[in-house]
Amino acid sequence: MRVVLVVVAIVSVCFSCAHAGEQVGNPVTNGGFEVVGANGFPVDWEPVGGPPDSEIGVSTDAHSGKHSLRLLRIKDTKRETGLNRAWKAFSGEQGAMLSQLKGAISFWYKAVSAMDNARLVFYVIPMSSKPLEDTGLPRAYYTVPKSHIGDGRWHKGIVAYDFTHSPKVKWVQVAPRIVGGRGEWLLDDISYVERAGPVPQIYKVKLIETKGKEGEECTLRVKVRNAGDEATPFTVELALPKGIHSDDKKNAKQTPSVQPGDWEEVEFRLLGLRVGKASVRILVKHGEWEDESEVELSPKLEACMLRPERFILQPNEEFTVSMVIRNNGTSCADGITASIQNAKGIKLLELVKKRFPLIRPGKEAIVSWRARAGSDEMLDAFAEAKVNIMGEERTVRAHMLILQGVAQLGDLATGDGPFKATVKATSVVGLQSKHARLIFVRTKFGYGMASLQVRRHANWETVGKMPYLARLVFVSPNRGRVEKLIFGEAEVEGKALVTRSKFADGFGGDWEVMGRFELTNDPEVFSASYTLTCDEPRQILAFEGPIVYVGEGSFGTKKDEAIFPGLEWLVKDEESSSSLDIAPEHPDRVRYVPHPNKVTIPAVGIHFNGITVGLMWDMLQRWDGENTRPLVCFASPNSFEGRNSHLVGLFLPSFPWV
């Protein structure tokens, strides 16, 4: 036999008469909070929590009479915010708790506010004869729908329960709460009824776009739950905006009979181009009970970024810079314009202002400009664009490096190992095997920018780049933040290529960064080690190296597979840190720089067209002589920085500093 414990319902209009099953002598005494004791708190009730985390007391904003009860949670703490019937643990006494072990609790509420991580919940709790909540039975509860939060209206809810099957249950506690983050709601006219009857609740609503017809055809799926104690079918009605129609002329469909505590669903096919903001109102009712919900039809424009075709440029190189906008909403976006307003080291070659095409739900739209890098090498070139999104103006910026490179590099070494060479009056150093090579090109800043290449069909192909040897961020003695991209000199020392960079920080500190690159026994694998020293104490915020932009200057964001063991396994166009396999609001969804304990194998890689580029590292290396587990960053594609490539890299310090 199925026992129904979690039961809910709502109504958003005022009724002039009581429920037919409501008793004249309400067991929930002072359910309207009209009788206030000498302590200023309603008689037969007691607060759960209090200052400084919560405020709990009477309010003059009432559904009926003069008073309601206000619950305000000021901050997210371990302490609860709520209300109980007056009772005393381990007393063996009922107090103001209920002795009715079966029935329903009805109540009126106004949901004033709730953060995304907050829930407004009305519990009915089974209690033992001690009394304690130790019967082993779960609570029955009602959760306020998000559509009711902040709407300024009084709604009616109900919680049906049946604890008669357990001899451990002696009494019933009535216990509204705010769970999680900050929130506020008002409660009034709490009463007990013997039966709830059929009570409809809109349990879940989902809008599913028709593939290939996004924004003009979709399926609206509505799940309806019976939060009462009697089975019945429910009718679901839609109120549609102008220009949208459904596959049912009356915009109404009936569910099969819904058993108490169970749910059934109906589907509507919605037709018509959805552009801009509108809403679909959903109503389900039975007798005096009704529930309503609203589906907002609106564009939700995200991932607005300015993305250059390549961010490591040669002087005077022509390239394309694009603005990308993704619509994660439920209707099309139109009339979006963008213009590049400011640039450094970059010259635009065409029209500055551009208009986006219609951006359909779940799709991206792109506008592009042709540009040319300046003739001077620089590390801080940028282009800055402004975009007007439905009246809101946003500014986005793309950073680029302009560094001397060599367009075509043939064979530079006759055997395996490190080498130095001059190509077209440009000095290069590197490591080469019969399958792969790592080439550093000298710029006016020194050696730092490097190309990772593989040999295919007698030709060398670039598969990734390092923009610099390392990146250092530290706190100066005057508490300022200092960032430096590391370039240096390079020499062949035996079988290794060694880079050194020495500099003064302007505050009395002399730094040295050394990199050592070698071939391994595997001709397709290079080893890299970094050493950082300073002769004065400094607080290091970040020391990156090596950082590899896979696909930079070659295949871009394309991939066949990408793997980050324990965290990501991506194929084709799947994006890292997305909500494909994890809830969007989950705190661990973003896996850009995860806790090192979440990485099950210390390796990360991108695979495309038969080539895999990645990193492997020693997770237990003691990078400062004591601490282990360097951090790894991973983005495929690298939407965090707006790069047309993938990102893999290591950096310090690790936890607990980061």
C-alpha positions, -999 to +999 in steps of 0.1 A: +000+000+000+014+034-009+017+060+018+015+096+007+037+119+028+049+148+005+018+167-004+012+202-016-012+227-031-017+263-039-044+288-047-041+325-056-076+339-050-094+345-018-123+323-007-151+335+015-159+302+031-139+275+049-130+241+035-159+217+039-138+194+061-125+221+084-134+217+121-151+245+140-127+240+169-094+243+151-067+220+167-041+245+155-050+270+182-041+307+174-036+298+138-043+334+128-017+348+153-042+372+168-034+363+204+000+377+214+016+369+247+034+393+271+067+386+253+052+400+221+051+365+204+020+347+194+006+323+220+010+285+214+039+291+190+077+295+194+104+307+171+131+286+156+163+307+153+166+344+159+190+373+159+214+380+143+206+354+116+168+357+116+138+379+125+106+361+136+075+378+148+041+392+141+033+415+111+003+437+104+003+426+067-024+399+073-046+377+051-074+381+077-076+398+111-048+421+123-018+398+124+003+374+103+036+357+112+067+370+095+098+348+089+129+366+077+162+349+072+190+374+070+219+352+061+227+316+052+239+298+084+236+264+100+209+277+124+174+273+111+148+300+106+112+289+113+083+284+136+071+255+158+041+247+179+051+253+215+067+221+230+094+209+252+117+180+243+120+150+266+090+163+287+066+135+276+040+163+271+020+173+240+024+210+245+006+228+216+014+200+191-015+182+173-027+147+183-044+142+149-021+117+131-040+119+098-054+148+079-041+180+064-028+214+074-040+243+053-025+278+054-022+311+036+011+327+027+027+356+009+062+348-004+081+381-002+115+371-014+139+342-017+175+339-030+182+312-056+196+289-029+167+294-005+135+274-001+103+284+017+090+251+031+060+242+053+067+210+072+044+186+091+067+165+113+059+132+130+069+133+167+074+105+193+060+104+228+093+117+243+087+141+223+114+141+196+116+138+158+129+102+161+102+081+145+121+072+114+093+086+092+100+114+067+083+148+071+054+158+049+060+191+033+050+219+009+076+240-010+065+275-023+068+276-061+093+301-075+065+317-095+049+329-062+080+345-049+078+383-050+043+384-067+028+403-038-002+380-035-016+357-008-018+321-018-034+291-001-014+259+005-021+225+021+000+196+034-018+162+036-003+136+059-009+102+073+013+089+102-013+064+115+006+033+103+035+039+127+030+032+165+061+054+171+042+086+162+024+102+191+020+138+180+024+161+150+045+193+148+035+222+125+068+237+113+072+263+085+108+271+076+132+290+054+160+266+043+193+277+028+199+313+017+181+346+026+144+348+023+111+361+037+075+350+039+043+357+058+020+330+072-017+333+083-048+313+090-032+279+097-058+252+103-064+215+104-088+197+081-097+160+082-095+155+044-078+175+017-096+159-013-080+162-047-054+190-048-037+199-081-001+211-081+019+220-111+049+199-104+072+207-133+071+226-166+095+221-194+097+238-228+114+217-255+124+233-288+118+214-320+152+207-336+156+229-367+126+251-358+139+267-326+120+298-317+089+289-338+079+254-327+082+237-293+066+212-269+054+225-236+053+196-211+034+201-179+036+176-150+006+178-126+008+163-091-020+153-069-010+168-035-043+157-019-057+124-007-082+115-034-076+105-070-090+125-099-081+138-134-072+174-137-076+199-166-047+220-177-054+253-194-031+276-213-033+314-218-011+321-248+004+354-260-006+370-293+009+352-323+013+318-306-012+290-308-013+254-296-023+221-312-055+222-292-081+247-303-094+252-267-058+254-253-069+228-226-061+192-220-071+167-193-047+144-175-055+108-167-067+101-132-039+112-108-034+091-077-026+109-044+011+117-043+016+107-079+017+128-111+007+127-147+017+149-176+002+166-207+019+180-237+010+210-259+027+218-292+032+255-295+034+271-329+044+307-340+075+327-340+086+338-306+105+371-306+112+393-275+094+390-242+060+373-235+047+346-213+025+315-212+002+312-183-006+276-171-037+270-149-048+237-133-078+236-109-102+213-092-130+226-070-117+253-047-081+244-053-061+258-082-025+262-091-009+284-117+025+288-132+040+310-158+066+302-185+086+333-195+092+336-232+123+357-233+158+357-249+186+350-224+217+362-240+249+348-226+285+340-235+289+375-250+325+377-259+349+393-284+370+365-299+399+370-323+407+344-349+441+341-333+453+360-302+490+354-308+496+376-339+526+386-360+533+422-368+511+435-397+491+402-398+455+404-409+429+385-390+393+383-381+378+394-347+343+382-340+317+389-314+298+358-303+264+358-285+246+327-274+208+327-267+200+303-238+165+317-235+130+306-248+125+331-276+144+347-304+165+379-300+164+405-327+178+440-333+211+434-315+239+457-328+276+459-319+305+481-327+342+482-320+348+514-301+384+513-290+416+494-299+453+494-291+478+480-316+449+469-339+435+486-370+400+478-383+397+472-420+360+474-424+326+488-412+327+494-374+289+489-366+273+455-373+239+440-367+234+404-356+210+381-374+180+367-356+194+347-326+172+316-320+169+298-287+199+275-280+219+290-309+248+313-313+251+343-337+284+359-348+294+392-364+329+397-375+354+425-385+386+422-405+415+438-387+453+441-390+479+439-362+502+469-358+539+468-368+552+469-333+555+439-310+534+443-278+519+423-250+489+444-243+471+449-277+433+448-275+401+455-292+370+467-273+334+465-285+301+477-272+269+457-278+233+468-272+213+439-259+176+447-255+184+482-241+213+471-220+247+482-232+277+459-225+314+464-231+336+434-240+373+433-247+397+409-264+434+409-255+460+399-280+498+396-282+518+409-312+550+389-314+576+383-341+572+348-356+583+328-386+556+318-410+572+287-425+597+266-407+612+235-424+636+211-407+657+229-382+677+201-368+694+170-382+689+148-352+669+145-320+675+170-292+678+207-286+689+231-313+695+268-322+690+282-356+684+314-376+655+316-399+650+348-420+672+368-396+651+355-367+667+334-339+649+303-329+656+276-303+638+244-296+636+206-292+630+182-320+623+145-324+613+126-355+576+131-346+573+164-327+591+196-319+588+226-296+601+259-312+607+292-293+610+323-315+630+352-302+610+384-299+620+419-286+610+407-252+632+376-254+623+339-259+589+329-246+563+324-274+565+288-286+549+266-312+541+229-306+543+210-339+539+175-352+553+159-384+526+147-408+533+134-443+568+151-443+553+184-432+553+202-398+519+212-385+513+235-356+489+220-330+493+244-301+511+274-288+525+288-256+522+326-255+550+330-230+573+310-208+553+317-176+530+342-160+536+356-125+512+375-103+523+387-069+515+412-042+540+441-038+551+454-004+527+483-008+499+457-013+495+463-050+489+435-075+518+430-100+515+409-131+543+399-154+546+378-185+579+359-184+602+360-214+640+353-212+672+340-228+676+304-240+707+282-242+713+245-251+728+228-221+736+192-230+704+174-240+682+202-225+670+236-236+672+260-207+655+294-204+663+320-178+646+353-170+660+377-144+642+409-133+638+434-104+603+441-092+610+477-083+605+471-046+639+456-038+632+421-049+653+403-075+636+374-093+647+345-114+625+322-135+642+291-151+626+267-174+641+233-185+628+215-215+640+180-226+630+151-248+619+119-231+622+083-241+589+088-260+596+108-291+562+124-288+566+136-253+586+166-239+593+172-203+592+207-187+602+219-153+601+254-138+619+271-110+609+304-094+631+323-069+631+358-052+656+371-028+628+390-008+596+376+007+567+380-016+531+367-016+525+348-049+490+349-062+497+328-094+526+313-112+516+296-144+536+273-165+534+255-188+502+270-204+493+255-238+466+269-261+458+238-281+446+246-317+458+282-315+467+293-350+456+260-365+424+240-359+410+264-334+381+251-312+376+219-332+380+186-314+370+149-317+374+143-280+387+160-248+392+143-215+399+156-180+398+124-158+372+124-131+356+156-144+350+159-182+348+136-212+337+157-242+331+149-278+328+171-309+310+204-300+304+196-263+317+224-240+335+220-207+319+234-176+285+232-192+253+220-177+250+190-200+256+165-172+252+186-141+226+211-129+234+248-140+232+260-104+254+232-090+284+247-072+308+223-089+295+228-124+324+251-134+354+228-137+378+254-151+402+251-121+389+223-099+402+211-065+431+188-073+415+159-053+388+158-080+413+149-107+415+111-107+444+108-131+470+137-135+466+140-172+445+162-196+442+161-233+425+173-265+422+149-295+416+161-331+422+145-365+444+118-351+465+140-329+464+143-291+478+173-273+479+175-235+497+175-202+508+149-177+522+158-143+533+145-109+505+152-086+527+145-055+556+167-064+564+190-035+566+223-054+578+243-023+595+214-005+563+207+015+530+211-004+518+188-032+491+188-059+496+217-083+464+231-099+454+225-134+432+247-157+411+232-184+387+248-209+375+232-241+368+255-259+384+283-240+353+305-236+366+318-203+392+339-220+374+342-254+401+323-272+396+304-305+414+274-290+415+250-260+434+256-228+454+232-207+479+243-181+494+241-146+498+268-120+506+275-084+499+280-055+475+252-049+450+247-021+444+259+006+456+293-009+434+292-040 
